[in-house]
Amino acid sequence: MTDAAASGAAVRRGDELESFQRQAIDAQERGEHQRAVALFLRAIDVDARDWIAYTCLGNTLRALRRLDDAIAAQRAHAEHRPRLGGSHHRQRRGHDANRARSSNRHRGGVYSRL
């Protein structure tokens, strides 16, 4: 695969991930928690390291009073998280948080209401 093809595939995965997240959060806000669970799981299928999908999945499962499943979602995220230490790990977390905040601005503050 060429660098350009790999880059294009990464962009498509990112777009797909964001689409599932947005749909799931919209479903969550409408109280459609079962649909939100399915969509967060699809987002996780796209990127098993995405902390936003795992966190929101845990919140949705908690809303459904599926506490054991909510805890399992958080544990699964910990297992898929890169085992990096030091400043690189802190920088990555900052990057993810900035991405969430940037996306949040475009959606009118959805993440702040979760």
Secondary structure, 3 states (H helix, E strand, C coil): CCHHHHHHHHHHHHHHHHHHHHHHHHHHHCCCHHHHHHHHHHHHHHCCCCHHHHHHHHHHHHHCCCHHHHHHHHHHHHHHCCCCCHHHHHHHHHHHHHHHHHHHHHHCCHHHHC
